[in-house]
C-alpha cells in the first residue's frame, strides 16, 4: 500500500537539482513525474445549460424559523401573522424581558417572502441597528432586535411539505 503511494517519486540524491539563485522556500523542492488525474471529464459530462432542471425532492419546501439568541429557543414561523411578544397570546412568548411589549412584532407570510412588522411596540424593533417604521423583508440569517436587548435570528431551512 505504501509502495503505491510513493510510486513515481525519486530519491533526492538520484535527481539533479539546479543551483539556487536565492534562498527561501526553494530548498525544499522535490522533482517528480507528473501525475495524471484519477478521473478525467468526458465530453458528454460537460453541462451546456440547456438540459431541464430536475426536481429531486418535490416534497421539500423552505420553512422559516426564528431563534432567540439569548436562550437558543427556536420556533417555526408556521402561519401568517406570527406574533412575538411577552403575552401568552403571542405565537412566540418572550419570557423574562420586561422591555418587550405584549405583542411586539409580527411576521407576515406573503408570496414574495416573510415580512417583519412592528406592532406599535413601546421600545421599537431594530434591523441592522436601525429602527423599522414599515415592514421589512426578512432574509436567511438576518438578525432583528426587539427593544434594545432581545435579539432574534431569522432562519430558512428545507423541510417536508405538510400533507
Protein Blocks (a to p, Z undefined) as FASTA:
>chain_A
ZZmmmgoiacfklpccdddfbgcjklmcccddddddfbdcdfklpcghlaccddfblmbc
cddddddfknopacddfbghiacdfbfkbmbdcehiakbcfblbccdddfkbccdddehi
akopaeehiacfbdcdddehiacdehjllccddddddddddZZ
